[in-house]
Amino acid sequence: MLKADLHIHTKYSMDCDTPLEKIIERCLETGVNCIAIADHDSIEGALEMQKIAPFPVIVAGEILTPQGEIMGMFLKERVPIGLPIEEAIAHVKAQGGLVCLPHPFDTFRGLRIDGARLEELAEQIDVVEVFNARSHFSAPIIKADAFARKHGIAKSAGSDAHSLGEIGYTHVEMREFEGKDDFLQALREGRIVGNRTNPLVHFRSLWARIKKRF
């Protein structure tokens, strides 16, 4: 059985300074044995992590569009930021990846599109992150779960960790899988264990961003 944290950041994100080796150590300490590395505008850290981690690593990435962020999973190439959301989705699909909506209804980090446009995109969405440990209100979780249920989309969860202490806070208990299609099925059969982190973790991300800028 896997304890999968499907949303983790590394030093390759502009707002995180966590080394890859420390992430592996923390995962081993907490029993996390499957992760998705979803850095902002980079898959370099995920590709490197795949080489050195003693457990499965999904190459993912958070992709900023004018309409908010999407996540590509099982990526082979970086998807450019700044594209309209439809084009970003097309880039993910073109390389055989899965499209995930991370924290889609989050009060501060959610998608900036109207309901009709989101409904039009639904058939292109493979995964919805229904629980993000950095989302501190219940309404976004309820909305994400309802959207996934309505459209029969696989549901995911992750810590969105930008620091070591956050890793594993939220995870999915799921069976082992082979490839993206089996991953989707395993995700559907899995069980989400959702816990929220302290809101103060956002200051850690802000501090990392400031340090990198200067």
C-alpha positions in Angstrom: 0.0 0.0 0.0 1.2 3.5 -0.9 1.1 6.6 1.3 1.1 9.1 -1.5 1.6 12.8 -1.1 0.7 14.1 -4.6 1.7 17.7 -4.3 5.2 18.6 -3.1 7.6 21.4 -4.0 11.4 21.5 -4.0 14.2 24.1 -4.3 13.4 24.3 -8.0 10.2 26.2 -7.2 10.6 30.0 -6.9 9.0 29.9 -3.4 10.7 26.9 -1.9 14.3 26.1 -0.8 14.0 22.5 0.3 16.8 20.2 -1.0 15.8 16.9 -2.7 17.8 14.8 -0.3 16.0 16.3 2.7 12.6 15.6 1.1 13.6 11.9 0.7 14.7 11.7 4.3 11.5 13.3 5.5 9.4 10.9 3.4 11.2 7.9 4.9 10.6 9.3 8.4 6.9 9.8 7.9 6.2 6.7 5.9 5.4 8.5 2.6 6.4 6.2 -0.2 5.0 7.8 -3.3 5.2 11.5 -4.2 4.4 13.9 -7.0 6.9 16.7 -7.4 4.9 19.7 -8.7 7.3 22.6 -8.8 6.3 26.0 -10.3 7.5 26.4 -13.9 10.0 23.5 -13.7 10.2 19.7 -13.9 13.9 19.6 -13.3 13.6 18.8 -9.7 11.1 16.1 -10.3 13.3 14.4 -13.0 16.2 14.5 -10.7 14.2 13.1 -7.8 13.0 10.2 -9.9 16.7 9.2 -10.3 17.6 9.2 -6.6 14.4 8.4 -4.6 13.9 4.8 -3.3 10.1 5.1 -4.0 7.9 6.1 -7.0 8.1 9.8 -8.0 5.6 11.3 -10.4 7.0 14.1 -12.6 4.5 16.9 -12.3 4.4 20.7 -12.4 2.2 23.6 -11.5 1.6 25.7 -14.6 0.5 29.3 -14.3 -2.1 30.5 -16.8 -3.9 33.8 -16.9 -6.9 31.8 -15.5 -5.0 30.3 -12.6 -2.9 27.2 -12.1 -3.2 23.8 -13.5 -1.0 20.8 -12.7 0.4 18.5 -15.3 1.3 15.0 -14.2 3.4 12.3 -15.8 5.2 15.0 -17.7 8.2 14.6 -20.0 8.7 18.3 -20.8 8.2 21.6 -19.1 5.0 23.4 -20.1 5.5 27.1 -20.7 3.7 29.5 -18.3 1.4 32.3 -19.4 -0.5 30.3 -22.0 -4.3 30.4 -21.9 -5.6 27.5 -19.9 -6.9 25.6 -22.9 -3.5 25.8 -24.5 -1.7 24.7 -21.4 -4.0 21.7 -21.1 -3.3 20.8 -24.8 0.5 20.9 -24.0 0.1 18.5 -21.2 -2.1 16.1 -23.2 0.3 16.3 -26.2 3.1 14.7 -24.2 0.8 12.0 -22.8 0.4 13.6 -19.4 -2.6 13.9 -17.1 -4.3 17.2 -16.3 -5.0 18.0 -12.6 -6.7 21.0 -11.1 -4.8 21.9 -7.9 -6.9 23.8 -5.2 -9.3 24.8 -8.0 -11.8 26.6 -5.7 -9.3 28.0 -3.1 -10.3 31.4 -1.9 -6.9 33.0 -2.8 -5.4 30.5 -5.2 -8.3 29.1 -7.2 -9.1 29.2 -10.9 -10.3 32.6 -12.2 -12.8 31.3 -14.7 -16.6 31.3 -14.7 -18.7 28.2 -14.1 -19.7 27.8 -17.7 -16.1 27.8 -19.0 -15.1 25.4 -16.2 -17.9 23.0 -17.3 -16.6 23.1 -20.9 -13.1 22.1 -19.7 -14.4 19.3 -17.4 -14.0 16.5 -20.0 -10.3 17.4 -20.4 -9.6 17.1 -16.7 -8.2 13.8 -15.4 -7.7 14.6 -11.7 -9.1 17.1 -9.2 -7.2 17.9 -6.0 -10.1 17.9 -3.6 -7.9 18.3 -0.5 -4.9 20.6 -0.2 -3.4 20.9 3.2 -2.7 24.6 2.6 -6.4 25.4 2.0 -7.8 26.4 5.3 -11.5 26.7 4.6 -14.1 24.0 4.1 -16.0 25.5 1.2 -13.3 25.0 -1.5 -12.9 21.4 -0.4 -16.7 20.8 -0.7 -16.8 22.5 -4.1 -13.9 20.5 -5.5 -15.3 17.2 -4.3 -18.7 18.1 -5.8 -17.2 19.0 -9.1 -15.2 15.8 -9.3 -18.2 13.7 -8.4 -20.4 15.4 -10.9 -18.0 14.7 -13.8 -16.7 11.3 -12.6 -13.1 12.7 -12.2 -10.5 11.0 -10.1 -9.9 12.8 -6.8 -6.4 13.5 -5.4 -4.9 15.2 -2.3 -1.5 16.6 -1.3 0.3 18.6 1.3 1.4 21.3 -1.2 4.5 21.2 1.0 7.0 24.0 0.6 8.8 23.0 3.8 9.9 19.6 5.3 7.4 19.7 8.2 4.4 19.8 5.8 5.2 16.6 3.9 2.7 13.8 4.4 0.3 16.0 6.3 -2.3 15.2 3.7 -2.0 12.1 1.5 -3.8 9.4 -0.4 -3.7 5.7 0.7 -3.7 3.8 -2.5 -2.4 0.6 -4.1 0.7 0.4 -6.2 0.3 1.2 -9.8 1.9 0.9 -13.2 1.7 3.9 -15.5 -0.7 6.8 -15.7 -3.9 4.8 -16.5 -3.4 2.4 -13.6 -2.6 5.4 -11.4 -6.0 6.9 -12.2 -7.7 3.7 -11.3 -5.7 3.3 -8.1 -6.6 6.9 -7.2 -10.3 6.2 -7.7 -9.9 3.2 -5.3 -7.8 5.1 -2.8 -8.7 6.9 0.5 -7.8 10.5 1.2 -6.4 11.3 4.6 -6.8 15.1 4.9 -5.2 17.3 7.5 -4.7 21.0 7.3 -1.3 22.7 8.0 -0.9 25.8 10.1 -1.6 28.9 8.1 1.7 30.3 9.1 3.4 27.9 6.6 2.7 30.5 3.9 5.2 32.8 5.5 7.9 30.2 4.9 7.1 30.3 1.2 7.1 34.1 1.2 10.5 34.1 2.9 11.9 31.6 0.4 10.7 33.8 -2.5 12.3 36.9 -1.0 15.6 35.1 -0.5 15.7 33.9 -4.0 14.8 37.3 -5.4 17.6 39.1 -3.6 
